[in-house]
Amino acid sequence: MRYKNRINCGLRLVYSLMLLLSVGCESRPQNDSPKQPVGVSESPDHRQLRKPDSRNASFVGSEACSECHVEIDREYHLHPMSHSASLASENQSSIESEKANFPAPKGFHYRVEATDSRLIHIEERRDSSGVILVSRAEQMSIAIGSGKRGKTFLTHDSGRLFQSPVTWYSTSKQWDLAPGYSNRNLHFERRITHECVTCHVGRVNVGQGDVDCFGDPPFLEFGIGCESCHGPGREHIAFRHAAQAGDQKLELLDPITNPSKLSTEKREAICNQCHLPTSHRILRYGRLHTDFRPGDSLHDIWVTLIQATGVDSSGSTEVVSHVPQMHASRCYQATNGKLGCNSCHSPHGVPTEKDKTDFYRSRCLNCHESKGHQCVESESSRRPTNDSCIVCHMPRLDANNVPHTSQTDHRIIRVRSRVAEPKAEGVRFTLFGDGAKVIPSNEVTRAKGILMSQFAQRDQDKLLAAAAVETLESVSGLFVDDIPLLGALATAYSVENQPQKAREIWRKVVAINPQSEEAWRGLGMLAHDLGELEEGLFALRKAMTLNPHDRISIGRSVHLLGMLKRFDEAIPLAELAVTKFPYDPQLHQWLSNAYKAVGRDADAEKHQKLYHALDPKSNSTNP
C-alpha cells in the first residue's frame, strides 16, 4: 500500500510539473515585450497593475437592425444560432412527453411534465423496490440550445441560474441526464455562469454584487444576435441617421464592426470566443466574460489554454473542439492560417439539407480545384455519398462528453483510418494562437496558477495545491485587488491544509467585495472546521443571504446551530434544507439529531431511516 501511495504521489508531482512547464515554455520574460503591456501602470517598477476600463455597452438589440437589413435578417432567422435560447414555456411542442420518464444511476428517476404554460422537471430517489423515498420538482424558466442537437433547461431565482439534471436530445429524440451528470449528479444545483450563457444568448443582463449574478430578466435578448458579431449598434444607427439627414460626412468611419474588414486573427476571434474549448480559459485581470467586443483579439479578454484536438484514442471527440481541430489540419497549415470559419460557413445562414452536400463541396473546390487537385476515389465509391467531400474527410465523431451527440471532425483528415488519435502521454496545455507573444508573462503565470488551483481542488491534490500557491504568490503583488487570483490562492491553501492562510486571503476578498458569497462560504467552512462556531455561523449566514440556494452554507449552518444547542433555529433551517435538497443524506441525519434532542422521537426516526436509505454505506456505521 505504501509503495502504491508513493507511486500516486509521484504521478501527481509529474502532473503538476507538466502543467507548469508546458504552459511556462510558451511564455517569455516580461521585459521582452516590445511595447507597454495593456493593463500595466506607468510607474517605473510596474509592481502593481491597473484594471482595464469598462467596455461600451450601447446595445440596441437585433430588432433595431432588421429595419435596414431586411434580407439578412430574414436569412439569419433560419440559422440555429438565432434560436440558441428561449423561454422554457415555448418548448412544449418540441418535446415528446411519452419519453419523459426514465431511470438513472444510483436509484434516481426523472419525469417531465408539460402543460400549456409550464414545464416541470421532477427528480425522484427510489429504493430497490421502486418506492419513492424523496422527490423534488422545479419549474423551468429558460431553454438553452437551438434544438438542432438538444436543449437543456434552467431555473432562475434570486439572481442565480441553475441547470436541470434533465436534457432533451434531439438527434436521438429522448430525455436523458444532462452532460456530465452520469459521473457527477449535481441535481438542480449546477450553477450557470456568465461564461456558460454568453455563447447562447445575445445579451446577458448582468446583475449587481457578486460574479455570475443576473438581473431580472436574466437575458435581454434570446439567441445570438447581430451585435454578437458586429458590436453594439447604438452609435452605428445614430451615425446612419445623421448621414441620411446630411449632418454627417459619410467618409467618417462607421462605428459598427464589419468582420470582413478585420485582420484574420480578429475576425476569427468572433467565432473563437465560443467555438474554442472554454474549460481551461481564464479571464485576464479585470475582465468579464461579457467584455468581448467584435474587433477585439481573443487575448484581450482571456488567457486560453488548449489541450490537443479533443479527439481521443477511441476516435471520439469533445464537443466544441472545432478550432483546435481545424488548426491541426493540413488545409489550415498550408494556407498559413488564412483558412478560417467563414471559408466554409456563412455567418448569416445555413444550407438546406438538400443543398448541403453541394454547398460544402463548393467550399472545398474553391481551393482544391483551382490548384488542380482531383479526388482519387473512384466514381462508384463516391456515388453513395452523393460525391460529398465531407463524408470522407470530415466525418461525424461521437462526442465523449455529451451523450447522444456527435460533431463534425474539423481536422479534415485525408484518410478515414486517421480518425483516432494516439493515446496522449501526460497532460500538456499550450497557449492558443499567438498568445505567448502578446500576453504579458505575469498574466500567463496568473492564469496558470488559477488553473492549477482548480485542478487541485477537484482532485484534492496537495502537491498540485502547493505548486498553485507558489505560482500565484509569485505574482500576487502585481494583482493586489484581483478576486479570482485571491480566491484561487485561498482554495489552494485550503487544499494544502493551511486554514489560517486561507482565512487571511478570504478576508482580503471580503474587504474588496463584501458581496462575495464564495469568500463568506470559505470563511464559514474554515471556522466550522476550526471549531469557531459563532464566527462560522456569522459567515455562513452572510453567504446564505447572498445565495439562499447554497446547500453547503445551509447544511453547515444547521450543523453549527445543532452544536450550539440552538434547536429552535436549527430545526426550521434543516426542514427548509431537506425541502430544497431532499437527496442529501447528511441533512436528514442532522435533522434527525435535532429532533431527537428536543424529544420529537417519531420525526427523528423518520429522518434517520431516510438517512440510511439514501446512504446505504451508513448502515455499517454507528450514526
N, C-alpha and C positions, 0 to 999 in steps of 0.2 A: 504493500500500500504506500509506504514511504517513497519507494522508487517511482511509483506511478505519479505521486504528488510532485516529485522533483521534475518529472518529465512535463507535467502540465504547467508547472511554474516556468520552466524553460521556454515552453511554447508561447506562453503569454508574453514573456520578455522579448522573444523574437518578433512576435506580432507588433508590440509597441515600437520596437526599434525600426521595423519595416515601415510602419506608419510614419515615424519621424523622418526616416531617411528618404523614403520615396517622394514625400512632398517637399522636404527640405532641399533636395537636389534640384528641384525645379525653380527655386528662388535664387536671389543673388543679394550681395550686400547692399544695404540701403544707399550708401554713398556712391554706388554705381549708377544711380538714376540720373538720366541726362537732364531732367528738369525737376522742379519742386513738386513732390507728390501731392495729389489732391488731399486736402484734409490736414496738411501739416502746417503748424503755426509758423509765423515769420521769425520767431525767436531763434537765435543762432544755434542753441543747443538742441532744439527740436524735441525737448523732453516731454512735452505734452501736446497732444493732437487736439484740434478743434473739430467739432462736428460739422458736416456739410449743411448748407442751407436747406430748408424745407422746399419741396417741389411744388410747382404750379399745379393747381387743381381746378382749373377753369373748364370743367367738363360740361357738356350740354346734353349728351345722350344721342343715340343713333337716329331717333325720330327727327331731330333737327337737321340731320344730314340728308334725309330722304327727300326733302323739299326740292333740292337741286340735283341730286344723284339718283334719279328715279330708277333707271335701268339697273344700275349696280345694286341698289337696294333690293330690287325685285329678285335679282340673281342670288344675292347673298342670303336671302331668306330661305333658300333651298339648301344652304350649306349647314352641316351638322353643328358647326361652331356657333351659329346664331341661335341654336336651341340647346346650348350646353348647360342651362339651368332653368328651372321653372318652379312655380308653386306646386307643392305635392298634390293639392286638390285638382290640378289639371291633368293628372296622370292616371285617373281611374280607368279610362278606356284603353290604356296601353298595357295593362297587366291582365294576367289570366288568373282569376280568383280560384279556379279549381286546383291550381298548382301552388296555392299559397298556404300550404300546410305541410311542414316537413320536419323530420327529426335531425338532430345534430349531435356531435360527440358529447360525452360526459353527461348524458341524461337530459340535455336541453332539447326543447321542441319549440317551433316557431309557427305563428299563424299571422296572416294578413287579412284584415277586414276592410273592405272599401264600401263607402256609401257615396251619395251624390256629391257631398261636400267634404268628406273626411276620409283620411287614410290612416288606419290604426295598425301598428305593429305590436305583436304580443309575444313575449318571451316567457316560457314555462320551464320549470325544472321538475322533472318527473322521477319517481322511483322506478325500480326494476319491473314492477307490475303495471306501470303506466299511470299511477295515481299522481296527480299534480301536487307537488309539495308547496311551491311558491310560484307566483307569476307577476309580471309587470307589463302594463300596456302603455304605449306612448302614441300620441297623435303626431304624425309627420307634418312638418311645415314646408320643407323645401326638397325638391328633387335635383340631384346633381347628375349630369350626363345627358347627352342628346338622345339616347335610346338606341343609337346605332349598335353599340355593344352592350349597353345596360344603363341602369340608373341606380344610384344609391340615394339614401334619404336621410334628412337631417331634422332635428328638433331645434327650436330656438326659445331660449328662456334666459332672462336676466342678463342680456347682452352676450350670451355664450351660445355657440352652436355645438351640437353633439351628433355623432353618427349613429344610425341604427345598425344593429348587427345583421340586418337582412338587406340583401341587394337583389334587384331584378336583372337577370342576364338575358339579353335579347337574343343572342345567337343560338342559345340552347332553349330559349323560351321557358325559363324556370326561375323560381326563387331559390336562393341559397345563402350561405353565410357571406358576409362582406369580405373583401380581400384581406388576408392576414388573420381573420378571426378563427380559422380552424386550428391555428397554432396558439393563438392567444386571444381568448374571447374577452373583449372589453365591454360587452353588453351594450348599454346605451350611454357609456361613459367616454367614448373616444372623442377627445376634444378636437374640434375643427379649427384650424388656424387660418390666418390671413393668407399664408403661403398656399394652403390647400385650395382655396377658392378663387384666388386671383387668376388662375388659368381656366376657370369655368364661368366666370362672372364678368360682365362688362365693367361694373363699378361697385366696389365694396364700400359700405357705409361704416367707416372706421369709428369705433366707439371711444369714449373718453376713459382715461385711467390707465389700466394695465394693458399689456400686449394681448393681441388676439381677442379683443373685445369688439363687439359690433353694436351699431346703433339700431334704432327701430324705425323702419325695417332694416334688416341687415344688409340688403343689397338694393342699390339704387337703379341698377339695370341688369336684368337677367340675360344670360348669353353673352358671348364675346361680341362686342360692338365695334363700330367704326373707329372709335377713339383708342381702342386697344392697340391698333396698328398704325394709326395716323396721329395720335396725340390729342390733347384737349382742344376742342373746337371753337370755344367762345371767341377767341381773338381772330380766328380764321373767318368766322361768319361776319364779325364786325368789319374786318378788312374788305370782304367782298361787297358788303352792303355799302361801305364808304366808296369803293371803286365804282359801283353802279351809279351812285349819286354824283360822281365826279369829284368827290372830296379826297380821293386817294390816288396816288400815282401807281399804275399797275407794275411799273418796273421795280417798285419796292418788293422786298421779299415777303411772300405769303407766309404767315406764321405756322401753317399746317405742315406736317411732315409727309413728304412723298417718298415712300420706301425705295422706289426705283432710282431715286437720285442720291441715295446714301451709299457710303462705301460698302463693300461686300460684307465686312465684319459687322457693321452696324445694321445693315439690312437683315442679315441672318440672326442677329441678336433678338429681333422682334419675334421670330419663331422660336429661337432657342430658349427664351425666357420660360417657355412651357414644355418644349419638346426635348429638353435635356433631363436626365435623371436628377431629381431635386433632393434626394435623401441625404446627400453629402454636400449640400450647398449652404454656405454660411454667409449671412448678411455682413457687409462691410460695416465698419464703425459708423454709428449714427444713422444708418439706413433702415428703411422699412420695406417689406415686400411689395407694398403698393407704390413705391417710389419710381419704379422703372417707367421711362417715357420713350416712345419711339424716337430714335436718333441717339439714344444712349448706347454706350458699349455695355455688354453684359458685365464686364469687370467694374463698371462704375457702381454697381449695386451689390454684387455678390463675389465671393471667392468660391469658385465652382470646382469641386474635386470629382473626378470621374474614375471609374474602375472598368477598364477594357470596354468591350462591346455589349455587355449584358447577356451574351449568348453563352450557354454552358456546355459541358461535355456531352449532355444528352440531346443537344440540338434545340432546347427550349430557350426562351429569352425573357428578360424583364420587360414589362411594358414601359413605354415612354423612354426607349433607348435608341430612338431613330437617329439622333445626331451623332453619337459616338460610332454607331454602325456605319453611317454614311462617310464619316471621316476615315474609317478604316478601308473604304472601298478603293479599288483601282481607279474607278471613274473620278472620284474626288481628288485623289493624289495626282492623277495625270493632268488635271486641269489647274493644278497649283491652287486649289481651294476655291476656284471660281464656280464649280458646281454647287448649287445651293437648293434650298427648299423650293423656290419658285422656278427652278429649272424644270421641275416635273409637276408641281402643284399650282393651280390657280388660286390666289388668295380670296377670290370673291365667289367661287363656285366649284362644284364637283361634277364630273361627267356622270351621265345616267348609266345604269347597269348595262344598257345596250351599247353605249358608246365607249365604255370604259377601256376595253382592250385596245381599240384604235387610238384613243386619246393618249394612253401611256406609251404605246409603241411609237407614236409620232414623236414623243419626247426623246425616246432613245435614239431614234433615227436622225434627229436634229444633229447629233454629234457623229454617230457611227456611220451613217450613210454618206455624210459629206466627206468622211475620211476613207471611204471605200471599203469599210468593214462589212462583211457579209456573214449571215448566220450559217454555220457549218452543219446544222442539223438537217436531216432530210425532210422533204416536204411532207412525207407520210407521218413522220413523228411530230411535226408542227401542227398538222391539221386538227388533231383532237383538242389542242389548246387554242384553236382559232388564231394561230400564229401569234400568240401572246409572248412578249419578252418577259413579262412579269412572272408568269407561271414557272419558268425555268430559273430565272436569275434573281427573282425577289419573292421566293415562296413564303407562304404563311408559316409562322413558327408558333407553337403553343407557348402561351405566357406561363412562366413558372411562379409568378407572384400574384396573379389574378385568375381565379378559376373560370372555366367556360369561355376563355378568351384567347385570341391569337393576334399576332402582329406581323405585318409585312417585314421581311428581312431586308434592311436597308444597307447591308454590306455589299449588295449587288454582286453576288458570287458568280463565278464563271461556270462551275460545275456543281451539281446537286450534292455530291459527296462531301462538299466542304461545309455542310450545314452545321455540324457540331464543331465546337472549338476544343482545343486541347485543354485538359484539366489544369486550372491555374495553380501555381505554386505560391502559397502565401497570399498576402494582401498588399496590393500596390495601388495607391491613389496618385494621380497626376493632376496638375492644374490644367484646366481646359484651355485650349487655344493658345493665345499668346499671353495668358495671364501672368506667367513668370516674368515677362518683360515690362509689364505696365503696372502691376500691383506692387506697392512697396513691400519689402520683405517683412516689415513688422506686422503688416496686416495678414500676410500669409502665415506667419508664426501664430498670430492670434487665432486665426481660423483653424489651424492645425490643432492647437490646444483645446479649443471648444469641441472639435470633433472627437478628440481622444477622450475628453471628459464624458461625452455622450456614450461612447462605446464602453468606457469603464463602468458607468452607472448601469448600463444594460446588462453587462456580464458580471458585475460586482467584482471587478478585476483590480486588486490593489496595486499591482505593478504598473498597469496602464494608468491608474489614477495618479500614481507618483510621477509618471512621465508627464501627465497632463498638468499637474501642479508646477513642475519645473518649467514647462514650456510657457504656461500662462503667466507665471510670476516674472519671467524674463522680459515681458512686455507690458506688465500691468501698470508700470509708472507712466507709460505713454497714453493709456486709456483710463484715466482716473475715475471717470463717471460712466464707464461702459458696463451697463447692466448685464448684457449677455455674457461678457467675459467674467464679471464677478460671479454671476450665477453658476457658470461652468466651474469656476475655481472653488466655490463653496461646495458644489456637488462632489468634485474630485477629493476635496479634503474630507468630506463625509465618508466616501467610499474607502479612503485611506485610513479611516478611523482616527481622525483628528478633529473631534467635535468642537473644541474651543476655537480653533482656527476657522472652521466652517461657520460658527456662530458670529465671529467677528466680521466675516465677509457679508453674511446675510444682513447684519445690522447696517453695514455700509449701503447695501441695496435699499433698505427701508428708508434710510436718510435721504437717498436720492429720489426714490419714488415710494411714498407711503402707501400707495395702492397696489403694490406688487404682491399678489396672492402667493406666488411661488416663494418669495422671501419670508412672508409671515408663516406659511406652512413649514418651511425649512426650520425656522426658529422654534416653532411649536414642537416639531418632531424631535429636535435636538434636546429641548428642555424636558420633554416626556422621557426620552431615553436616559437623561442625566438625573431623573428623579426630582426635577424642579417643577412641581405640579402646578402651582399658581401661575408661574411665568409661562409654562407651556399652554395652559388653558387660555390665558390672555392672548397669546399669539395666534392660537388656533381659532379663537373667536373672531379675530381680525380677518383671518383667511376665509372663514365661513361667511362673514358679512360681504366680502368681495365676491365670493363664489359659493352660493348656497348649495351647489351640486357636487362639492368636493368630498367624495366618500372618505378619503384619508383623513381630512381635517375633522369631519363629523365623527368618524369612528374613534379617532384618538381622543377627541373631546369627551365622548361617552366614557371611555376607559378612565380618563383623568377624573371626571366627576365621580365615578364609582370609587376610585381610590381615595377621594376626598370625602366619601360618605355623603355626598350631596345628591341623594337619590331622587329628591323632588325635581331636580334639574336633569339628572341622568336619564330617567325613565322616559319623559316626553321626547327628549332628543333621540334616544335609542329607538323609540317607536316610529318617529319620523324617518330615521335612518333605514329601518327594515322595510318601510314602505317604498323608499327610493331604491334601495339596494337589497332586495329580499333574498338574493342568491349568495350573500356573503355570510358564511358560517360564523365568523368571528363576531359579527354584530349580534347574531342570535345568542351566542354564548354570553356576551356581555350583558344583554338584556335579561337573560335567564338569571345571571348572578345578581343583577339589580333587583329583580322581582323577588328572588329568594331572600335578599337582605331585608326587604320590607314585609315579608311574610305572605306574599302572594304566590303560594306554592303551585297552584294549578297553572298560572301563567308561566312560572319558572320552568315547570316540567314540559309545557308545550314547546317553548323555545329551546330547551335542552334537547328535546327529540329532533327538532329541526336542525339544530347544530350537528348532531350525529348523522342525520340523514344526508345533509348537504356536504359533510366532510367525513366520508367513511373511515378515513385514517384515524379520526378522533376516537373511534370505538376501542382502539387498542391502547389508549392513553387515559390517564385519570384527569378529567377536565378540572 
